[in-house]
């Protein structure tokens, strides 16, 4: 025989209230995501941005690329061969890119009065390791006095981005490059590292008010 348990309505209402309270508490504990900046009203300044690639070079410091933990084919705890370590560092240079960027920002005051503004330009990078998150690489500031209906531009300072793509560690020939049975040793994988250029965000402030903005994501 099946028995049904019937709870009083007041008890059911109490359970629902308790569940809702628990959910609210969990939401309160979660970290709040910062809200994106918003204009304080209609834009007072039009913002145009031109990206400039000053230089892109292959090579550079390989400090951003971790060296392999040990040489393959050797015993545990063996000290890496200095010649092998040097070969690995030189090999990492082939997979390293350095990009230098500036931005030319053009501002147009659409109001009828002179305006003193502070322009904050944030260079964005993409972390090549882990989850490839977008990070704020550097923010530079420029103070500008604008005249009504007249365009004024400036070029930001130069910001460098260096990253290394994932690659196999080099194996120096003639130094234990073959394993047992004459098989070639398999080199270890060096993970990607560093920051690659991703884009920009330009914010124009009059005092504490955000009066104009532009970003690469608006394209």
Secondary structure, DSSP 8 states (H G I E B T S, - for coil): --------HHHHHHHHHHHHHHHHHHHHHS---------SSS-SEEEEEEEEEEEEEE----TTS---SS-TTS-TT----HHHHHHHHHHHHTTEEEEEEEEEEEEEE-SSS-EEEEEEEEEEEEESSTT--EEEEEEEEEEEEE-BT-EEEEE---EEEEEE--EE----TTSS-B-GGG-B----EE--EEEEEEEEEEEEEETTEEEEEEEGGG-
